């Protein structure tokens, strides 16, 4: 089951479990859409994987399967991906 991490690892923006602005890789590294698109160019800086929109867990399912409250944040933020 997905953790549904509560924040962007780059800028620490809050990302609610129902946010359509949350992006993630296959390892669940989580970013806001702005950082994922503009800073990271759709590539996870941790694993090199593709960043895709995180699915939304229905509110009724959060009662028994709550989202994570553990914040993950890169102390140095994310470095912009350079054009190839």
MMTF fields as JSON, N, C-alpha, C and O atoms, coordinates in Angstrom:
{
  "mmtfVersion": "1.0.0",
  "mmtfProducer": "UNKNOWN",
  "numBonds": 335,
  "numAtoms": 336,
  "numGroups": 84,
  "numChains": 1,
  "numModels": 1,
  "chainsPerModel": [1],
  "groupsPerChain": [84],
  "chainIdList": ["A"],
  "bondAtomList": [4, 2, 8, 6, 12, 10, 16, 14, 20, 18, 24, 22, 28, 26, 32, 30, 36, 34, 40, 38, 44, 42, 48, 46, 52, 50, 56, 54, 60, 58, 64, 62, 68, 66, 72, 70, 76, 74, 80, 78, 84, 82, 88, 86, 92, 90, 96, 94, 100, 98, 104, 102, 108, 106, 112, 110, 116, 114, 120, 118, 124, 122, 128, 126, 132, 130, 136, 134, 140, 138, 144, 142, 148, 146, 152, 150, 156, 154, 160, 158, 164, 162, 168, 166, 172, 170, 176, 174, 180, 178, 184, 182, 188, 186, 192, 190, 196, 194, 200, 198, 204, 202, 208, 206, 212, 210, 216, 214, 220, 218, 224, 222, 228, 226, 232, 230, 236, 234, 240, 238, 244, 242, 248, 246, 252, 250, 256, 254, 260, 258, 264, 262, 268, 266, 272, 270, 276, 274, 280, 278, 284, 282, 288, 286, 292, 290, 296, 294, 300, 298, 304, 302, 308, 306, 312, 310, 316, 314, 320, 318, 324, 322, 328, 326, 332, 330],
  "bondOrderList": [1, 1, 1, 1, 1, 1, 1, 1, 1, 1, 1, 1, 1, 1, 1, 1, 1, 1, 1, 1, 1, 1, 1, 1, 1, 1, 1, 1, 1, 1, 1, 1, 1, 1, 1, 1, 1, 1, 1, 1, 1, 1, 1, 1, 1, 1, 1, 1, 1, 1, 1, 1, 1, 1, 1, 1, 1, 1, 1, 1, 1, 1, 1, 1, 1, 1, 1, 1, 1, 1, 1, 1, 1, 1, 1, 1, 1, 1, 1, 1, 1, 1, 1],
  "groupList": [{"groupName": "UNK", "atomNameList": ["N", "CA", "C", "O"], "elementList": ["N", "C", "C", "O"], "formalChargeList": [0, 0, 0, 0], "bondAtomList": [1, 0, 2, 1, 3, 2], "bondOrderList": [1, 1, 2], "singleLetterCode": "X", "chemCompType": "L-PEPTIDE LINKING"}],
  "groupTypeList": [0, 0, 0, 0, 0, 0, 0, 0, 0, 0, 0, 0, 0, 0, 0, 0, 0, 0, 0, 0, 0, 0, 0, 0, 0, 0, 0, 0, 0, 0, 0, 0, 0, 0, 0, 0, 0, 0, 0, 0, 0, 0, 0, 0, 0, 0, 0, 0, 0, 0, 0, 0, 0, 0, 0, 0, 0, 0, 0, 0, 0, 0, 0, 0, 0, 0, 0, 0, 0, 0, 0, 0, 0, 0, 0, 0, 0, 0, 0, 0, 0, 0, 0, 0],
  "groupIdList": [1, 2, 3, 4, 5, 6, 7, 8, 9, 10, 11, 12, 13, 14, 15, 16, 17, 18, 19, 20, 21, 22, 23, 24, 25, 26, 27, 28, 29, 30, 31, 32, 33, 34, 35, 36, 37, 38, 39, 40, 41, 42, 43, 44, 45, 46, 47, 48, 49, 50, 51, 52, 53, 54, 55, 56, 57, 58, 59, 60, 61, 62, 63, 64, 65, 66, 67, 68, 69, 70, 71, 72, 73, 74, 75, 76, 77, 78, 79, 80, 81, 82, 83, 84],
  "secStructList": [7, 7, 7, 7, 7, 1, 5, 7, 6, 6, 6, 7, 7, 5, 7, 7, 6, 6, 7, 1, 1, 3, 3, 3, 7, 6, 6, 7, 7, 3, 3, 3, 2, 2, 0, 0, 0, 0, 0, 1, 6, 6, 5, 7, 6, 6, 6, 7, 7, 5, 7, 3, 3, 7, 7, 7, 7, 7, 2, 2, 2, 2, 6, 6, 1, 7, 7, 7, 7, 7, 7, 7, 7, 7, 6, 6, 7, 7, 7, 7, 7, 7, 7, 7],
  "xCoordList": [0.844, 0.0, 0.894, 1.913, 0.51, 1.275, 1.267, 0.254, 2.39, 2.496, 1.706, 1.188, 1.613, 1.011, 1.727, 1.146, 2.987, 3.809, 3.211, 2.629, 3.355, 2.63, 3.261, 2.704, 4.437, 5.107, 6.0, 6.328, 6.382, 7.346, 8.741, 9.095, 9.541, 10.908, 11.808, 12.834, 11.45, 12.287, 11.966, 12.848, 10.703, 10.334, 9.519, 9.192, 9.187, 8.43, 6.975, 6.328, 6.458, 5.042, 4.17, 4.456, 3.114, 2.171, 1.448, 1.037, 1.294, 0.578, -0.428, -0.069, -1.665, -2.731, -2.936, -2.576, -3.506, -3.745, -4.615, -4.53, -5.44, -6.306, -5.755, -6.465, -4.497, -3.899, -3.659, -3.121, -4.062, -3.785, -2.484, -2.108, -1.796, -0.516, 0.664, 1.808, 0.415, 1.495, 2.004, 1.226, 3.323, 3.971, 4.893, 5.395, 5.118, 5.969, 6.659, 6.244, 7.729, 8.411, 8.005, 7.174, 8.582, 8.214, 8.699, 8.259, 9.601, 10.055, 9.301, 9.634, 8.297, 7.444, 8.12, 7.609, 9.246, 9.798, 8.702, 8.118, 8.42, 7.238, 7.618, 8.422, 7.016, 7.288, 5.998, 5.052, 5.962, 4.827, 4.963, 6.059, 3.871, 3.881, 4.836, 5.487, 4.929, 5.807, 7.27, 7.976, 7.731, 9.115, 9.366, 10.397, 8.429, 8.601, 8.728, 9.533, 7.944, 7.939, 9.049, 9.829, 9.124, 10.035, 11.464, 12.407, 11.637, 12.988, 13.584, 14.741, 12.785, 13.304, 13.054, 13.574, 12.266, 11.983, 11.439, 11.721, 10.639, 9.974, 10.818, 10.389, 12.034, 12.944, 13.271, 13.658, 13.115, 13.426, 14.93, 15.713, 15.354, 16.787, 17.41, 18.634, 16.587, 17.094, 17.371, 18.418, 16.433, 16.559, 16.638, 16.937, 16.375, 16.403, 15.135, 15.046, 14.147, 12.885, 11.951, 12.156, 10.938, 9.92, 9.017, 8.635, 8.685, 7.736, 6.369, 6.211, 5.385, 4.014, 3.064, 3.434, 1.833, 0.863, 0.541, 0.282, 0.564, 0.243, -1.258, -2.021, -1.705, -3.144, -3.727, -3.028, -4.996, -5.714, -6.398, -7.067, -6.23, -6.943, -8.268, -8.278, -9.383, -10.686, -10.747, -10.202, -11.412, -11.489, -11.985, -11.479, -12.953, -13.496, -12.477, -12.585, -11.509, -10.471, -9.34, -8.566, -9.242, -8.198, -8.452, -7.524, -9.68, -10.015, -9.236, -8.625, -9.256, -8.554, -7.157, -6.351, -6.87, -5.582, -5.07, -5.047, -4.663, -4.274, -2.99, -2.15, -2.86, -1.648, -0.524, -0.778, 0.694, 1.86, 1.901, 1.434, 2.455, 2.674, 4.173, 4.569, 5.008, 6.469, 6.9, 6.711, 7.475, 7.936, 9.352, 10.215, 9.571, 10.883, 11.276, 10.519, 12.46, 12.886, 14.382, 15.159, 14.777, 16.191, 16.686, 16.191, 17.635, 18.136, 18.653, 18.531, 19.225, 19.775, 18.787, 19.132, 17.559, 16.581, 16.948, 17.8, 16.333, 16.614, 17.338, 16.988, 18.333, 19.066, 18.336, 17.878, 18.22, 17.563, 18.287, 19.516, 17.499, 18.056, 18.504, 17.758, 19.725, 20.277, 19.804, 19.676, 19.548, 19.123, 20.212, 21.404, 19.78, 20.741, 21.247, 22.06],
  "yCoordList": [-1.173, 0.0, 1.243, 1.282, 2.242, 3.48, 4.238, 4.273, 4.839, 5.631, 6.931, 7.401, 7.509, 8.837, 9.843, 10.389, 10.071, 10.992, 12.404, 12.822, 13.13, 14.394, 15.651, 16.739, 15.524, 16.749, 16.481, 15.34, 17.576, 17.537, 17.436, 18.201, 16.497, 16.326, 17.502, 17.706, 18.277, 19.411, 20.682, 21.272, 21.101, 22.417, 22.335, 23.369, 21.134, 20.889, 21.35, 21.501, 21.573, 21.932, 20.79, 19.623, 21.12, 20.117, 19.486, 20.177, 18.157, 17.408, 16.495, 15.432, 16.913, 16.146, 14.815, 14.693, 13.822, 12.525, 12.616, 11.756, 13.651, 13.799, 14.806, 15.209, 15.213, 16.198, 15.598, 14.498, 16.33, 15.926, 16.561, 16.399, 17.284, 17.904, 17.084, 17.521, 15.908, 15.063, 14.146, 13.51, 14.096, 13.234, 12.287, 12.63, 11.097, 10.121, 9.209, 9.106, 8.542, 7.532, 6.159, 6.067, 5.11, 3.756, 3.425, 2.433, 4.242, 4.057, 4.963, 5.022, 5.66, 6.567, 7.869, 8.566, 8.214, 9.546, 10.494, 10.271, 11.536, 12.36, 13.825, 14.378, 14.437, 15.829, 16.52, 15.871, 17.828, 18.585, 18.66, 18.487, 18.913, 18.962, 20.035, 19.839, 21.172, 22.249, 21.806, 21.982, 21.235, 20.77, 19.618, 19.588, 18.673, 17.523, 17.947, 17.386, 18.927, 19.363, 20.355, 20.156, 21.418, 22.516, 22.301, 22.63, 21.759, 21.576, 20.235, 20.161, 19.186, 17.837, 17.292, 16.237, 18.003, 17.601, 16.181, 15.467, 15.773, 14.472, 13.279, 12.138, 13.526, 12.437, 12.52, 13.579, 11.413, 11.369, 11.539, 10.808, 12.492, 12.689, 11.581, 11.458, 10.786, 9.71, 8.431, 7.806, 8.044, 6.756, 6.874, 5.893, 8.055, 8.226, 7.78, 7.802, 7.374, 6.896, 8.017, 9.181, 7.648, 8.585, 9.046, 8.252, 10.321, 10.858, 10.933, 11.517, 10.334, 10.299, 10.787, 10.838, 11.149, 11.626, 10.514, 9.372, 10.877, 9.921, 9.689, 10.65, 8.451, 8.21, 8.779, 8.925, 9.091, 9.629, 8.478, 7.657, 8.415, 7.417, 8.028, 9.114, 7.361, 7.909, 8.191, 7.436, 9.28, 9.714, 8.602, 8.451, 7.837, 6.749, 5.662, 4.98, 5.491, 4.472, 4.97, 4.17, 6.287, 6.841, 6.541, 6.591, 6.234, 5.936, 4.717, 4.755, 3.65, 2.421, 2.32, 1.495, 3.159, 3.137, 4.569, 5.116, 5.176, 6.593, 6.848, 5.961, 8.064, 8.498, 8.648, 8.807, 8.598, 8.775, 10.21, 11.145, 10.361, 11.686, 11.994, 13.076, 11.036, 11.213, 12.058, 11.672, 13.204, 14.113, 13.726, 13.45, 13.713, 13.443, 14.712, 15.212, 15.233, 16.494, 16.47, 16.107, 16.854, 16.976, 18.281, 19.358, 18.192, 19.384, 20.432, 21.63, 19.99, 20.917, 21.244, 21.954, 20.73, 20.934, 20.104, 19.221, 20.364, 19.633, 20.535, 21.702, 19.977, 20.726, 20.607, 19.52, 21.692, 21.637, 20.665, 20.586, 19.934, 19.026, 19.879, 20.724, 19.642, 20.407, 19.808, 18.591, 20.681, 20.236, 19.375, 19.652, 18.341, 17.421, 17.984, 17.35],
  "zCoordList": [0.0, 0.0, 0.0, 0.689, -0.766, -0.853, 0.469, 1.167, 0.802, 2.025, 1.952, 2.965, 0.771, 0.589, 1.487, 2.425, 1.179, 1.964, 1.949, 0.948, 3.048, 3.233, 2.661, 2.81, 1.996, 1.543, 0.346, 0.024, -0.301, -1.398, -0.815, 0.083, -1.315, -0.818, -1.173, -0.523, -2.185, -2.603, -1.822, -1.199, -1.856, -1.316, -0.024, 0.558, 0.431, 1.66, 1.588, 2.624, 0.398, 0.244, 0.755, 0.489, 1.481, 1.957, 0.781, -0.152, 0.83, -0.199, 0.496, 1.002, 0.516, 1.161, 0.436, -0.735, 1.11, 0.471, -0.792, -1.669, -0.879, -2.056, -3.066, -3.987, -2.9, -3.793, -5.175, -5.306, -6.188, -7.569, -8.052, -9.213, -7.165, -7.486, -6.985, -7.107, -6.424, -5.914, -7.023, -7.733, -7.152, -8.135, -7.379, -6.308, -7.93, -7.256, -8.256, -9.41, -7.795, -8.601, -8.064, -7.161, -8.609, -8.181, -6.768, -6.186, -6.206, -4.833, -3.858, -2.674, -4.355, -3.591, -3.177, -2.3, -3.78, -3.577, -4.059, -5.12, -3.306, -3.562, -3.743, -2.992, -4.762, -5.116, -5.522, -5.971, -5.366, -5.877, -7.403, -7.936, -8.093, -9.552, -10.064, -11.09, -9.36, -9.795, -9.779, -10.772, -8.669, -8.582, -9.557, -10.229, -9.634, -10.521, -11.972, -12.716, -12.38, -13.774, -14.076, -15.008, -13.297, -13.62, -13.149, -13.868, -11.961, -11.418, -11.841, -12.257, -11.73, -11.952, -13.355, -13.717, -14.134, -15.526, -15.633, -16.595, -14.612, -14.65, -14.261, -14.431, -13.733, -13.359, -11.872, -11.378, -11.163, -9.734, -9.529, -10.135, -8.685, -8.447, -7.594, -7.541, -6.936, -6.081, -6.867, -6.693, -7.731, -8.422, -9.939, -10.62, -10.473, -11.918, -12.608, -13.835, -11.818, -12.383, -12.798, -12.455, -13.532, -14.018, -12.874, -12.015, -12.874, -11.898, -12.556, -13.627, -11.901, -12.406, -11.317, -10.144, -11.706, -10.718, -9.725, -10.103, -8.453, -7.399, -7.375, -7.475, -7.246, -7.154, -5.862, -4.859, -5.905, -4.747, -4.028, -4.657, -2.713, -1.91, -1.481, -0.902, -1.747, -1.359, 0.148, 0.953, 0.511, 1.911, 2.83, 3.942, 2.39, 3.209, 3.505, 4.524, 2.653, 2.856, 3.751, 4.276, 3.926, 4.789, 6.266, 7.073, 6.622, 8.022, 8.509, 9.577, 7.738, 8.126, 7.524, 7.953, 6.531, 5.844, 5.707, 4.605, 6.812, 6.786, 6.008, 5.851, 5.533, 4.857, 5.877, 7.071, 5.409, 6.271, 6.817, 6.168, 7.992, 8.564, 8.63, 9.064, 8.195, 8.224, 7.03, 5.877, 7.324, 6.282, 5.853, 6.687, 4.542, 3.96, 3.222, 2.39, 3.528, 2.923, 2.682, 3.565, 1.488, 1.167, 1.811, 1.479, 2.708, 3.404, 2.431, 2.685, 1.326, 0.332, -0.784, -1.728, -0.682, -1.737, -2.948, -2.853, -4.068, -5.298, -6.287, -6.466, -6.907, -7.923, -9.257, -9.606, -10.004, -11.314, -12.248, -12.258, -13.026, -14.021, -15.205, -15.698, -15.645, -16.766, -18.079, -18.215, -19.042, -20.361, -20.996, -20.862, -21.679, -22.313, -23.62, -24.292]
}
